[in-house]
Amino acid sequence: MRKVNVIGVGMTKFTTPKALIPYTVMGKEAATDALKDAGIEYNEIEQAYTGWVYADSCAGEKVLYELGMTGIPIFNVNNNCSTGSNALYLARQAVASGIVECALALGFEQMTPGALGMTFTDRPNPMETYFIKLFEFQEPKEGAPPAAMLFGGAGVEYMEKYGTKPETFGKISVKARKHAEHNERAVFRNLLTVEEVMESPHQFGPLTRFQCCPPTCGAAAAVICSDDFAKKHNISNPVYIAGQSMITDFSSSFEDKSAMKIVGYDMTAAAAKEVYEAAGIGPEDIGVVELHDCFTANELITYEGLGLTPEGTAEKFIEDGDNTYGGKVVTNPSGGLLSKGHPLGATGLAQCSELVWQLRGESGVRQVEGVKVGLQHNIGLGGAAVVTMYRRD
């Protein structure tokens, strides 16, 4: 397997659905910016992998035909919230295996207002097992968003196990807004206090509204290539993928009566372990992380799933400020899904973009000083977890 480099990234400004920007416009912008960043033309792309959740079939072709109709294979990917990282995973495989020298991964989403819901009501729902198993040991709350019951349930489980205070979860939202303040592409950049977070409408368990990511529209893209392709284009010392793992559910997700496992804790831990072993680098060497904070509860349990702090110590990790600038590892300098936004198909590639900018030293005010290794965590229930490690020598 060959070394795989990320030589170009692009990302639109994320917006709320009220902006009514077509996915074709957003997708074209992100792909164009990634190609420009890489310094190549679209006709040098040999394969493209596009990801989205809320669009009709062949939406990827619809977007990329705006850049050119070159006859290349275009693959469409849909794996819920991990879709963007799935597209990146497949593009990396194509380059690493020698099938192509250069590939494009693109994610985009034009969402609708409100909580996520079902599209088809006349056939089995892929998520039904998750809720059936959850409600075997957790009482549903009438009117609560389904996703909030899943991730809020994970928060309840953690609180009961370790005695964590509800305000600790709220502090994650405060941190997210503080980071997003300096990200011109983020949806929510205004600061919040812990009191404001905790006083916002209650959703489920420890979660309030300001602890839940918003429906978001946007797009992001990455151009990846082999060493030979990079050298041919005079690209020196690019950011490269040092390790990547994609894991789907284990039987433990549903057999152990654990909301934390239902929302992907075991997947996260297994993917992280594979990446650390492949890269020969442990969590103690990571300076910056973009992780899947769809809800504050998921960020908290993911600290431990990724090995950033030992099990049962996430509250201390937060209280000591080890999850932000000046601490052990800066988590979600972009503002994360909570503040930057979460356009499902684009999220994984937006995380990739942020980490590439960080490793290049191009993040301005939110730059993490001296960072050489970045870690990405992207999860989608239904389900898949993707963990990716980026390095720059």
C-alpha positions in Angstrom: 0.0 0.0 0.0 1.4 3.4 -1.0 1.6 6.6 1.0 -1.4 8.8 0.4 -1.2 12.6 0.5 -3.8 15.3 0.9 -2.7 18.1 -1.5 -5.8 20.2 -1.7 -8.9 20.9 0.5 -11.9 23.2 0.0 -14.9 24.1 2.2 -17.8 26.4 1.8 -19.1 28.6 4.5 -21.7 26.5 6.4 -25.2 27.9 6.6 -28.6 27.1 8.1 -31.3 25.7 5.7 -32.9 29.1 5.5 -30.1 30.2 3.1 -31.7 28.0 0.4 -28.3 27.5 -1.4 -28.6 24.5 -3.9 -26.3 21.6 -3.2 -25.0 21.9 -6.7 -23.7 25.4 -6.0 -22.1 24.4 -2.7 -20.6 21.2 -4.1 -19.1 22.9 -7.1 -17.6 25.6 -4.9 -15.9 23.2 -2.5 -14.5 21.0 -5.3 -13.3 24.0 -7.2 -11.5 25.3 -4.1 -9.9 22.0 -3.4 -8.6 21.7 -7.0 -7.3 25.3 -6.8 -5.6 24.5 -3.5 -3.9 21.5 -5.0 -2.9 23.4 -8.1 -4.4 20.9 -10.6 -7.2 20.8 -13.1 -10.3 18.6 -12.9 -9.2 16.6 -15.9 -6.3 15.2 -13.8 -8.7 13.6 -11.4 -9.0 9.8 -12.2 -11.8 8.9 -9.8 -14.3 10.8 -7.7 -16.2 9.8 -4.5 -19.1 11.9 -3.5 -21.1 11.8 -0.3 -24.5 13.1 0.7 -27.6 12.0 2.6 -30.4 14.3 1.6 -30.4 14.2 -2.2 -31.6 11.9 -5.0 -29.5 9.3 -6.7 -26.6 10.4 -8.8 -26.4 13.8 -7.1 -22.6 13.4 -7.3 -22.7 13.4 -11.1 -25.0 16.4 -11.1 -22.4 18.4 -9.1 -19.3 17.3 -10.8 -20.6 17.6 -14.3 -20.5 21.3 -13.6 -16.7 21.0 -13.5 -16.4 18.8 -16.6 -17.6 15.6 -18.2 -14.4 13.6 -18.4 -15.9 10.1 -18.2 -14.2 9.2 -14.9 -15.9 6.9 -12.4 -18.0 8.8 -10.0 -19.1 6.9 -6.9 -22.0 8.1 -4.6 -21.8 7.3 -0.9 -24.4 7.5 1.8 -23.6 6.3 5.3 -25.4 8.9 7.4 -23.2 11.3 9.4 -19.9 9.5 8.5 -20.6 9.8 4.8 -17.8 12.4 4.0 -15.2 10.2 5.7 -16.5 7.2 3.9 -15.9 9.0 0.6 -12.4 9.9 1.8 -11.7 6.3 2.9 -12.6 4.9 -0.6 -10.6 7.6 -2.4 -7.6 6.8 -0.2 -7.9 3.1 -0.9 -7.9 3.8 -4.6 -4.7 5.7 -4.4 -3.0 3.5 -1.8 -3.6 0.4 -3.8 -2.2 1.9 -7.0 -5.5 1.9 -8.9 -5.2 5.7 -9.5 -2.6 8.4 -8.9 -5.1 11.2 -7.9 -8.7 11.1 -6.7 -11.3 13.6 -5.4 -13.5 13.1 -2.3 -16.4 15.5 -2.1 -19.2 15.8 0.5 -22.2 18.1 0.3 -25.6 18.5 2.0 -28.7 20.7 1.5 -30.6 19.9 4.7 -34.1 20.9 5.8 -35.0 22.6 9.2 -35.7 20.6 12.3 -34.6 17.3 13.8 -33.6 14.4 11.6 -36.5 12.2 10.5 -37.5 9.3 8.3 -37.7 9.8 4.5 -39.6 6.6 3.8 -42.4 5.3 6.1 -43.5 2.3 4.0 -40.4 0.1 4.6 -38.0 -1.0 7.3 -36.0 1.8 8.9 -32.3 1.1 9.1 -32.2 2.7 12.5 -35.1 0.7 14.1 -32.7 -1.8 15.8 -31.0 1.1 17.6 -34.2 2.4 19.1 -35.6 -1.1 19.9 -32.5 -2.0 21.8 -32.3 1.5 23.5 -35.9 1.3 24.7 -35.4 -2.1 26.3 -33.7 -0.3 29.1 -34.3 3.4 28.6 -37.8 5.1 28.8 -38.5 7.2 25.7 -39.5 10.8 26.3 -42.5 12.1 24.3 -41.5 14.9 22.0 -37.8 14.5 22.4 -35.8 14.3 19.1 -34.9 10.7 18.4 -31.1 11.4 18.1 -31.2 13.3 21.3 -32.6 10.2 23.1 -29.8 8.1 21.7 -26.9 10.4 22.6 -28.6 11.8 25.7 -29.0 8.3 26.9 -25.3 7.8 26.5 -24.8 10.9 28.6 -27.1 9.5 31.3 -25.2 6.3 31.4 -21.9 8.1 31.8 -23.3 10.3 34.5 -24.6 7.3 36.4 -21.3 5.5 36.1 -19.0 8.3 37.1 -21.1 10.9 38.8 -20.5 13.6 36.2 -22.3 16.9 36.7 -24.7 18.1 34.0 -22.8 21.4 33.7 -19.7 19.5 32.6 -21.5 18.6 29.4 -22.6 22.3 29.0 -19.0 23.4 29.2 -18.3 21.6 25.9 -20.8 23.8 24.1 -19.1 26.9 25.7 -15.7 25.7 24.4 -17.2 25.0 20.9 -18.6 28.5 20.6 -15.3 30.0 21.8 -13.4 28.1 19.1 -15.9 28.9 16.4 -15.7 32.6 17.1 -12.6 32.6 15.0 -13.9 30.4 12.2 -15.4 32.5 9.3 -17.0 29.3 7.9 -18.9 28.4 11.1 -22.7 28.8 11.5 -22.7 29.9 15.2 -19.9 32.2 16.2 -21.5 34.1 19.1 -20.2 33.1 22.6 -22.3 31.3 25.2 -22.0 31.0 28.9 -22.6 27.8 30.9 -25.7 29.4 32.3 -27.1 30.1 28.8 -26.4 26.6 27.7 -28.0 25.0 30.7 -31.1 27.3 30.5 -31.8 26.5 26.9 -34.7 24.1 26.3 -34.2 20.6 27.7 -34.0 17.8 25.2 -33.0 14.5 26.9 -30.8 13.5 29.8 -28.0 16.1 30.3 -28.7 17.6 26.9 -30.2 21.1 26.3 -30.8 22.7 22.9 -27.4 24.4 22.8 -25.8 21.0 23.3 -27.2 19.7 20.0 -25.8 20.3 16.6 -27.9 22.3 14.2 -29.2 21.2 10.8 -26.7 22.7 8.4 -26.0 23.1 4.7 -22.5 23.1 3.2 -19.9 21.2 1.2 -16.2 20.2 1.6 -13.7 18.4 -0.6 -10.2 16.9 -0.6 -7.8 16.0 -3.4 -5.6 13.1 -2.6 -2.7 11.6 -4.5 0.4 9.4 -4.5 4.0 10.6 -3.9 4.7 10.3 -7.6 1.8 12.6 -8.5 2.8 15.1 -5.8 6.5 15.2 -7.0 5.3 15.6 -10.6 3.4 18.7 -9.6 6.3 20.0 -7.4 4.4 19.6 -4.2 6.8 19.2 -1.3 6.2 18.0 2.2 2.4 17.6 1.9 0.1 16.5 4.6 -0.4 12.7 4.4 -2.7 10.1 5.9 -0.6 8.1 8.4 -3.5 5.7 9.3 -7.2 5.2 8.7 -9.8 2.7 9.9 -13.4 2.3 9.2 -15.4 0.1 11.7 -19.1 -0.9 11.6 -21.1 -2.2 14.6 -20.1 -5.1 16.7 -22.6 -7.4 18.4 -21.7 -5.5 21.7 -23.5 -2.5 20.3 -26.8 -4.1 21.0 -26.2 -6.9 23.4 -24.8 -5.1 26.4 -27.7 -2.7 27.2 -25.4 0.3 26.9 -26.5 3.5 25.3 -22.8 4.5 25.0 -22.2 1.4 22.9 -25.3 1.8 20.8 -24.1 5.3 19.7 -20.7 3.9 18.7 -18.3 3.8 21.6 -16.9 0.4 20.7 -16.6 1.3 17.1 -14.7 4.4 18.0 -12.3 2.6 20.3 -11.6 -0.2 17.8 -11.0 2.2 14.9 -8.7 4.4 17.0 -6.7 1.3 18.1 -6.2 0.2 14.5 -5.0 3.7 13.5 -2.6 4.1 16.4 -1.1 0.7 15.6 -0.8 1.4 11.9 0.8 4.8 12.4 3.0 3.8 15.3 1.8 6.9 17.1 -0.3 7.0 20.3 -2.9 9.5 21.5 -0.3 11.2 23.7 1.4 12.4 20.5 -1.6 14.1 19.1 -1.9 17.9 19.2 -5.2 18.5 17.5 -8.4 16.5 17.1 -11.6 17.1 15.0 -14.1 14.7 16.6 -17.8 14.0 16.1 -19.5 16.3 18.6 -23.1 16.0 17.3 -24.1 16.3 20.9 -22.0 17.2 23.9 -22.4 13.8 25.4 -20.8 12.2 22.3 -17.8 14.5 22.6 -17.3 13.6 26.2 -17.4 9.9 25.7 -15.3 10.1 22.6 -12.4 11.6 24.6 -12.2 8.3 26.3 -13.0 6.2 23.2 -10.1 7.8 21.4 -7.8 7.3 24.4 -7.2 11.0 24.9 -7.9 10.5 28.6 -8.4 7.3 30.6 -11.9 5.9 31.2 -13.8 7.8 33.9 -11.6 10.9 33.7 -13.4 13.0 31.0 -14.9 15.4 33.6 -11.4 16.2 34.9 -10.1 16.5 31.3 -12.7 19.2 30.7 -12.4 20.9 34.1 -8.6 21.1 33.7 -9.0 22.7 30.2 -7.1 19.8 28.6 -9.5 19.8 25.6 -8.6 23.3 24.5 -5.8 25.7 23.8 -3.1 25.5 26.5 -4.2 22.0 27.4 -3.2 18.5 26.3 -5.0 18.4 23.0 -7.1 21.0 21.2 -10.4 19.4 20.3 -12.5 20.8 17.5 -10.6 24.1 16.9 -13.1 24.7 14.0 -16.0 24.8 16.5 -17.0 21.3 15.7 -20.4 20.1 14.7 -22.0 22.0 17.6 -20.9 25.4 16.3 -19.3 25.0 12.9 -22.4 23.0 11.8 -23.1 19.5 10.7 -24.1 19.1 7.0 -24.1 15.3 7.1 -22.4 14.4 3.8 -19.8 17.2 4.2 -18.8 16.8 7.8 -16.0 14.3 7.5 -14.4 16.3 4.7 -14.8 19.5 6.7 -12.9 17.9 9.5 -10.2 16.8 7.0 -10.0 20.4 5.7 -9.5 21.8 9.2 -6.8 19.4 10.1 -4.9 20.0 6.8 -5.0 23.7 7.5 -3.8 23.1 11.0 -0.9 20.9 9.9 0.1 23.5 7.3 0.0 26.3 9.8 -2.8 28.1 7.9 -5.5 28.4 10.6 -4.9 32.0 11.7 -6.1 32.9 15.1 -7.3 29.3 15.8 -3.9 27.8 14.9 -2.6 25.1 17.3 1.1 25.9 17.6 3.7 23.4 16.5 1.2 20.7 15.6 2.6 17.8 13.5 -0.1 15.1 14.1 -3.9 15.5 13.8 -6.7 13.0 14.4 -10.1 12.9 12.9 -13.2 11.0 14.2 -16.4 10.8 12.3 -19.3 8.6 13.2 -22.7 7.7 11.6 -25.3 5.6 13.2 -26.6 2.8 11.1 -23.6 2.5 11.4 -19.9 3.3 10.9 -17.0 5.0 12.6 -14.0 6.4 10.7 -10.8 7.5 12.4 -8.1 9.1 10.3 -4.6 10.3 11.4 -2.9 13.0 9.4 0.8 14.0 9.6 3.2 16.5 8.2 6.9 15.9 8.5 
